[in-house]
Amino acid sequence: MRLPLPSPPPSPFALPAAGVAAAVVLALAPSGAAAAPTPTPAAAPTGFTLADPRIKESSGLAASRSHPGVYWTHNDSDDGPYVYAVDSATGRTVARLTLTGIGRPRDVEAISVGPDGKVYVGDVGDNRNGTWDHVWIYRFPEPKQLADATVEAEQFTVQYADGPRNAEALMVHPVTGRVYIASKSEDKGGLYEGPERLTGSGTNVFRRVADVPWVTDGAFSPDGNRLTLRGYFFARTFPWKDGRPEGEGERVDAPWQGQAESVTYSPDGSTLLFGAEGEGSRVVAVPVKPAAGGPAGSPGPTAPGTPPGAAAAPQPQGGGGLTKGAAVLLLGGLGVLAAKRLLRRRPPS
């Protein structure tokens, strides 16, 4: 369940509310030369729209390891112990799993698939900003066949070494199988490392290993060498070394999605897929840029002059382009509207 969230940290692109309309008008003005659409590799995912009307608040996304082209998702809250398998070719749900053996989910925010072939569901949200002294992780094996079914799940109790936290991101490392949670804070969030193996017989203590920005989801690359984190206003990819993210990361051209809630890699690591809340929401595919002189699939360089943590404005798909200045103005205006929307989020039932 969700309460009104604190305002996100000030965006470097923030504009006074009175300037939003002017920003949009300027941004939509033609620049004289249409921007060419970015080609998507033929074998890469092209994105899809969630067609199931039951999925109203998709808050997590994870690529299946057992079923090519299938992605797992779930609702944010007020839905029940359900997980949905979605065919990316059609956007249709091919299975809804009902989890048993667990308590009533409280605020499910994230999902990930581990190297053990099991699905990890993070009931880690706390919109009271750290009043629950524990949260939960649920785990169940990916089914061999996809159909509506009831599955037995394990439940793990989680506490943070430095006290309760609100979180929306849970990532399982694809090589070590260790679970990480990224907390969400308007001041400074943290990346928390779980024990080497989760235990169901006691409390699993997660310890802070790095500072992170305002994170709504994250995902490891399939080879485990990179960690991508996203927020409402940014997405960045960090090299992963010695169990930690390294440096400031590289900017990712994430799409503008308003209530931006999820990210995952395609199984081959060539594409990032970004999702958002809302009925009939779109999952947008963004090719992973190769680094200069690096292998395909490695993140590319950050554009000069890009403020740390800032996302690029969406690029038009032909028919007229945005000037750089107008794109910045548009993003600033949308940032103001998004912040207002966050403050209006409904109270718990």
For each residue, the residues with C-beta under 8 A, 3 or more apart:
1: 77 78 106 107 127 348 349
2: 5 76 77 107 125 127 345 346 347 348
3: 127 128 345 347 348
4: 342 343 344 345 347
5: 2 8 127 342 343 345
6: 129 186
7: 186 339 342 343
8: 5 11 186 214 231 232 233 338 339 342
9: 186 187 213 214
10: 14
11: 8 14 233 310 332 335
12: 307 310
13: 233 310 328 331 332 335
14: 10 11 332 335 336
15: 19 20 23 329 332 333 335 336
16: 19 336
17: 20 336
18: 21
19: 15 16 22 23 329 332 333
20: 15 17 23 24 333 336 337
21: 18 24 25 333
22: 19 25 26 329
23: 15 19 20 26 27 326 329 330 332 333
24: 20 21 27 28 330 333
25: 21 22 28 29
26: 22 23 29 325 326 329 330
27: 23 24 322 326 327 329 330 333
28: 24 25 326
29: 25 26 323 326
30: 320 321
31: 320 321 322 323 326
32:
33: 321
34: 316 318 319 320 321
35: 315 316 318 321 322
36: 318
37: 315 317 318
38: 287 315
39:
40: 44 46 271 285 287
41: 44 270 271 287
42:
43: 268 270
44: 40 41 266 268 270 271 285 287
45: 48 69 88 266 271 273 285
46: 40 285
47: 88 273 282 283 284 285
48: 45 86 88 89 90 91 282 283
49: 91 280 281 282 283
50: 55 58 73 86 91 275 279 280 281 282 283
51: 90 91 92 93 280
52: 55 84 86 92 93
53: 56 279 280
54: 75 79 82 84 93 96
55: 50 52 58 73 75 84 86 93 279 281
56: 53 75 277 278 279
57: 75 76 77 79 261 277 278
58: 50 55 61 73 74 75 76 261 262 275 276 277 278 281
59: 73 74 75 76 108 109 110 168 217 261 262 277
60: 72 73 74 108 109 110 111 112 121 122 170 217 261 262
61: 58 71 72 73 111 217 262 263 264 273 275 283
62: 71 72 73 111 112 113 119 219 264
63: 70 71 72 113 264 265 266 267 273
64: 67 68 70 71 72 85 113 142 267
65: 113 117 142 267
66: 117 142 143 144
67: 64 70 85 142 146
68: 64 267
69: 45 87 88 89
70: 63 64 67 85 86 87 88 94 146
71: 61 62 63 64 85 86 88 264 273 283
72: 60 61 62 63 64 83 84 85 86 111 113 119
73: 50 55 58 59 60 61 62 83 84 86 111 262 275
74: 58 59 60 79 82 83 84 108 111 121
75: 54 55 56 57 58 59 78 79 82 108
76: 2 57 58 59 79 107 108 109 125 261 277
77: 1 2 57 105 106 107 108 125
78: 1 75 349
79: 54 57 74 75 76 82 105 108
80: 98 105
81: 98 99 100 102 104 105 138 153
82: 54 74 75 79 96 97 98 99
83: 72 73 74 96 97 99 111 119 121
84: 52 54 55 72 73 74 93 95 96 97
85: 64 67 70 71 72 93 94 95 96 97 146
86: 48 50 52 55 70 71 72 73 91 92 93 94
87: 69 70 90 91 92 93 94
88: 45 47 48 69 70 71 91 283
89: 48 69
90: 48 51 87
91: 48 49 50 51 86 87 88
92: 51 52 86 87
93: 51 52 54 55 84 85 86 87 96
94: 70 85 86 87 146 147
95: 84 85 143 146 147 148 149
96: 54 82 83 84 85 93 148
97: 82 83 84 85 140 143 148 149 150 151
98: 80 81 82 149 150 151
99: 81 82 83 102 121 138 140 150 151 153
100: 81 150 151 152 153
101: 152 153 154 155
102: 81 99 105 136 138 153 155
103: 136 155
104: 81
105: 77 79 80 81 102 108 123 136 138
106: 1 77 123 125 132 135 136
107: 1 2 76 77 123 124 125 126 127
108: 59 60 74 75 76 77 79 105 121 122 123 125
109: 59 60 76 122 123 124 125 167 168 169 170
110: 59 60 121 122 124 167 168 169 170 171 181 217 262
111: 60 61 62 72 73 74 83 119 120 121 122 170
112: 60 62 119 120 122 170 171 172 179 219
113: 62 63 64 65 72 117 118 119 120 142 172
114: 117 118 119 120 172 174 177 179
115: 172 173 174 175 176 177
116: 177
117: 65 66 113 114 141 142
118: 113 114 139 140 141 142
119: 62 72 83 111 112 113 114 139 140 141 142
120: 111 112 113 114 137 138 139 170 172 179
121: 60 74 83 99 108 110 111 137 138 139 153
122: 60 108 109 110 111 112 135 137 167 169 170 181
123: 105 106 107 108 109 135 136 137 138
124: 107 109 110 135 136 137 158 167 168 170 181
125: 2 76 77 106 107 108 109 135 166 167 168
126: 107 129 130 131 132 135 164 165 166 167
127: 1 2 3 5 107 166 348
128: 3 131 132 166
129: 6 126 166
130: 126 163 164 165 166
131: 126 128 164
132: 106 126 128 135 164
133: 159 164
134: 157 158 159 203
135: 106 122 123 124 125 126 132 157 158 159 167
136: 102 103 105 106 123 124 155 156 157 158
137: 120 121 122 123 124 155 156 158 170 179 198 204
138: 81 99 102 105 120 121 123 153 154 155 156
139: 118 119 120 121 153 154 156 198
140: 97 99 118 119 151 152 153 154
141: 117 118 119 151
142: 64 65 66 67 113 117 118 119
143: 66 95 97 146 147 149 151
144: 66
145:
146: 67 70 85 94 95 143
147: 94 95 143
148: 95 96 97
149: 95 97 98 143
150: 97 98 99 100
151: 97 98 99 100 140 141 143
152: 100 101 140
153: 81 99 100 101 102 121 138 139 140
154: 101 138 139 140 200
155: 101 102 103 136 137 138 200
156: 136 137 138 139 198 199 200 204
157: 134 135 136 202 203 204
158: 124 134 135 136 137 181 194 203 204 205 206
159: 133 134 135 164 203 204 205 206
160: 163 164 165 183 192 205 206 207 208
161: 192 205 206 207 208
162: 190 208
163: 130 160
164: 126 130 131 132 133 159 160
165: 126 130 160 181 183 184 185 190 192
166: 125 126 127 128 129 130 183 184 185
167: 109 110 122 124 125 126 135 170 181 182 183 184 192
168: 59 109 110 124 125 182 184 215 216 217 261
169: 109 110 122 181 182 184 215 216 217 218 229
170: 60 109 110 111 112 120 122 124 137 167 179 180 181 182
171: 110 112 179 180 181 182 218 219 220 227
172: 112 113 114 115 120 177 178 179 180 220
173: 115 176 177 178 179 180 220 224
174: 114 115 220 221 222 223 224
175: 115 223 224
176: 115 173 196 224 243
177: 114 115 116 172 173 197
178: 172 173 193 194 195 196 243
179: 112 114 120 137 170 171 172 173 194 198 206
180: 170 171 172 173 191 192 193 194 218
181: 110 122 124 158 165 167 169 170 171 191 192 194 206
182: 167 168 169 170 171 189 190 191 192 212 215 218 229
183: 160 165 166 167 189 190 192 212 215
184: 165 166 167 168 169 189 214 215 216
185: 165 166 188 189 190 214
186: 6 7 8 9 214
187: 9
188: 185 211 213
189: 182 183 184 185 211 212 213 214 215
190: 162 165 182 183 185 208 209 210 211 212
191: 180 181 182 208 209 210 211 212 245
192: 160 161 165 167 180 181 182 183 206 207 208 209
193: 178 180 206 207 208 209 243
194: 158 178 179 180 181 198 204 206
195: 178 198 199 204 205
196: 176 178
197: 177
198: 137 139 156 179 194 195 204
199: 156 195 202 204
200: 154 155 156
201:
202: 157 199
203: 134 157 158 159
204: 137 156 157 158 159 194 195 198 199
205: 158 159 160 161 195
206: 158 159 160 161 179 181 192 193 194
207: 160 161 192 193
208: 160 161 162 190 191 192 193
209: 190 191 192 193 243 244
210: 190 191 244 245
211: 188 189 190 191
212: 182 183 189 190 191 215 229 245
213: 9 188 189 229 231 234 236 309
214: 8 9 184 185 186 189 231 232 233 234
215: 168 169 182 183 184 189 212 218 229 230 231
216: 168 169 184 230 231 232 260 261 262
217: 59 60 61 110 168 169 229 230 261 262 263
218: 169 171 180 182 215 227 228 229 230 263
219: 62 112 171 227 228 263 264 265 272
220: 171 172 173 174 224 226 227 228 240 265
221: 174 224 225 226 227 228 265 269 288 297
222: 174 265 267 268 269
223: 174 175 226 269
224: 173 174 175 176 220 221 240
225: 221 239 240
226: 220 221 223 237 238 239 240 298 299
227: 171 218 219 220 221 237 238 240 245
228: 218 219 220 221 235 236 237 238 252 263 265 272
229: 169 182 212 213 215 217 218 235 236 238 249 263
230: 215 216 217 218 234 235 252 254 260 262 263 274
231: 8 213 214 215 216 234 235 260 309
232: 8 214 216 259 260 338 342
233: 8 11 13 214 309 310 311 335 338
234: 213 214 230 231 251 254 309 310 311
235: 228 229 230 231 251 252 253 254 263 272 274 311
236: 213 228 229 248 249 250 251 252 309
237: 226 227 228 249 250 252 299
238: 226 227 228 229 245 246 247 249 250
239: 225 226 245 246 247
240: 220 224 225 226 227 243 244 245 246
241: 244 246
242:
243: 176 178 193 209 240
244: 209 210 240 241
245: 191 210 212 227 238 239 240 249
246: 238 239 240 241
247: 238 239
248: 236 308
249: 229 236 237 238 245
250: 236 237 238 299 300 301 302
251: 234 235 236 302 303 306 310 311 312
252: 228 230 235 236 237 272 286 299 311
253: 235 286 289 311 312 315
254: 230 234 235 257 260 263 272 274 286 311 312
255: 274 284 286 314
256: 311 313 314 331 334
257: 254 260 274 275 276 281 282 284
258: 276 278 334 338 341
259: 232 276 277 278 338 341
260: 216 230 231 232 254 257 274 276
261: 57 58 59 60 76 168 216 217 275 276 277
262: 58 59 60 61 73 110 216 217 230 274 275 276
263: 61 217 218 219 228 229 230 235 254 272 273 274 275
264: 61 62 63 71 219 272 273
265: 63 219 220 221 222 228 269 271 272 273 288
266: 44 45 63 269 270 271 272 273 285
267: 63 64 65 68 222
268: 43 44 222 271 297
269: 221 222 223 265 266 288 297
270: 41 43 44 266 287 288 296 297
271: 40 41 44 45 265 266 268 285 286 287 288
272: 219 228 235 252 254 263 264 265 266 285 286 287 288
273: 45 47 61 63 71 263 264 265 266 283 284 285 286
274: 230 235 254 255 257 260 262 263 283 284 286
275: 50 58 61 73 257 261 262 263 281 282 283 284
276: 58 257 258 259 260 261 262 281 282
277: 56 57 58 59 76 259 261 281
278: 56 57 58 258 259 281
279: 50 53 55 56
280: 49 50 51 53
281: 49 50 55 58 257 275 276 277 278
282: 47 48 49 50 257 275 276
283: 47 48 49 50 61 71 88 273 274 275
284: 47 255 257 273 274 275
285: 40 44 45 46 47 266 271 272 273
286: 252 253 254 255 271 272 273 274
287: 38 40 41 44 270 271 272
288: 221 265 269 270 271 272 297 298 299
289: 253 299 300
290: 294 295 296 297 298 300
291: 294 295 298 299 300 301
292: 300 301
293:
294: 290 291 298
295: 290 291 298
296: 270 290
297: 221 268 269 270 288 290
298: 226 288 290 291 294 295
299: 226 237 250 252 288 289 291
300: 250 289 290 291 292
301: 250 291 292
302: 250 251 306
303: 251 306 312
304:
305:
306: 251 302 303 310 312
307: 12 310
308: 248
309: 213 231 233 234 236
310: 11 12 13 233 234 251 306 307
311: 233 234 235 251 252 253 254 256 331
312: 251 253 254 303 306 315 327
313: 256 322 327 328 330 331
314: 255 256
315: 35 37 38 253 312 321 322
316: 34 35 319 320 321 322
317: 37
318: 34 35 36 37
319: 34 316
320: 30 31 34 316
321: 30 31 33 34 35 315 316
322: 27 31 35 313 315 316 326 327 330
323: 29 31 326 327
324: 327 328
325: 26 328 329
326: 23 26 27 28 29 31 322 323 329 330
327: 27 312 313 322 323 324 330 331
328: 13 313 324 325 331 332
329: 15 19 22 23 26 27 325 326 332 333
330: 23 24 26 27 313 322 326 327 333 334
331: 13 256 311 313 327 328 334 335
332: 11 13 14 15 19 23 328 329 335 336
333: 15 19 20 21 23 24 27 329 330 336 337
334: 256 258 330 331 337 338
335: 11 13 14 15 233 331 332 338 339
336: 14 15 16 17 20 332 333 339 340
337: 20 333 334 340 341
338: 8 232 233 258 259 334 335 341 342
339: 7 8 335 336 342 343
340: 336 337 343 344
341: 258 259 337 338 344 345
342: 4 5 7 8 232 338 339 345
343: 4 5 7 339 340
344: 4 340 341
345: 2 3 4 5 341 342
346: 2
347: 2 3 4
348: 1 2 3 127
349: 1 78
